[in-house]
């Protein structure tokens, strides 16, 4: 095995990894997660996800 064979194998493995990431990113299972992430800049700081989760853990109390 020489250097060109190694380069060919690395290229093929990289391409397969790229195609796998593309299929993962565009799968329907990830759509809701990515939609939530896309809306994060528009979440009000006072009523953000962290604050809502914190209120739920505290039993709804707001301090």
N, C-alpha and C positions, 0 to 999 in steps of 0.2 A: 504494500500500500504506500503510495507516494503522496505528496502534498496536494496534488490536484484531486485525488480521491477523497481526502479528508475535507477539502473545501466543498466538494460536491455533496458529501454527507451532511455537513453543517448547513449548507444552503437548503437542502431538502427538509431537514429537521426544523429549521427556522420557518420555512414556508408552511409546514404542517402546523406548527405552533401558532402562526399568524392566522391561518384559516380557522383554527380552533377558537381563538380569541374572538374573531369576527362572528362566528356562529353563536358563541356564548353571549356576546354583547347584544345581538339582535334577536335572541330567543324571547319568546313571549313570557317566560318565567321571570325575566329581569325587567320587564317593562314597568311594572308598578314601582319597583325599587328605584329605577332611574328617573321616573317621573317625580317621585318624592325628592330625590336629590336635586333635580332641576329647579324645584320650587323653593329650596332652602334660602336663597338670597332674598326672597320676598316674605319670609316669616318674620313677624314682629318680634323684637328682642324680648319684650315683656311677656309675650304669650308664645314663646318658642316651644319646640319639642321638649327641650330639657326642662323647662318650667312646668309643662303639663305632666311629664313623667314624675317630677319631684312632688307635685301636688297630689298625684295619685298615690305615691308611696307614703305621704304624710296623712292620708285619709281625707284629702280635700281641703285641708287647712291652708290658708294663705296668710303668710306672715310678712 
